[in-house]
Amino acid sequence: MTDDLARRAHELDATLRVGKGGIESVTDELDRQLKTSELVKAKFLRSARGGDDVADLAEELAEAANATVYETRGNTAVFRR
């Protein structure tokens, strides 16, 4: 991680909320946001997590949106192309 990229990832507000609709409901939106932003932060709400790990859900979402997981922290994940 570069210092500038890490700083920007930390300062980002979550623009995606993954809820009971699961990752399928936000895949297209993540793809759209990544076309105009280098980084996109998503928050995984309790209703989306169930018993799953946020890192696993983030990887699944990244694969579906043709993105990569930059980092996960708590209940959030940052994605990039």
N, C-alpha and C positions, 0 to 999 in steps of 0.2 A: 504494500500500500504506500502510495506517495503521501507525503504529509498534507499537501493541498487537497488531494482527493479524499483523504480520511477526514479532514476538517470539514469539507463540504458535505460529506455523507452524514457526519454528526449533526450538522446544523440544519439539515433538511427536515421539513415537516412531512409527515406521512400524507401522501395524496391518494393512496389506495387503502381501502378497508376491506379485508377479507372476512366475511361473516358466514352466516349459516348457508348461504348459497355456494360456499366453497370456492376453490380456485377457478373453476370453470366460469364462474360469473364475472371474474375480473381479468381473465387472460387477455382478451382483446383490448381492454383499457390499458393494461400494462404495456402492451405492444405499441399502442398509440402514443402513450406518454414517452416511451423510450425513443420515439422518432424525433422528438423535439428537446428532450432532456438527456444529459449524459447519465444521470443517476435518478432513480425513482425509489422512494421509501414506501413500504407497505406495512400496515399494522394488521396482525392476525388476531382477530377478536376471539374470545373464549368459545363462542358458538362455532367457529371454524376449526378450532384446534382439537376439540374433543380430547382424546388421549394422545394425539399425535404431537411430535416434536416440531417446533417452529422451523428448525433447520431442514427437516425432511419436507415439510410443506413448501418451504421456500424453493427448494431444489425442484420439486414437482412443478411449481408455478413457473420457474425459470425455464424449464424444459418446454413447457407448453407454449410459452411466449417467445421462444428462441432468444433467451437472455441468459445472463450469468448472475449468480448471487455474489455480490461484492462483499457483504458481511451480514451477519445476523447478530442481534443483540436483544435479549429479552424477548418481547413479543413482536419485534419489528425485524424487517429484512430490507436491505438496500440492493437494488438490481441495476445492472448496466448491460450494454451490448458487448 
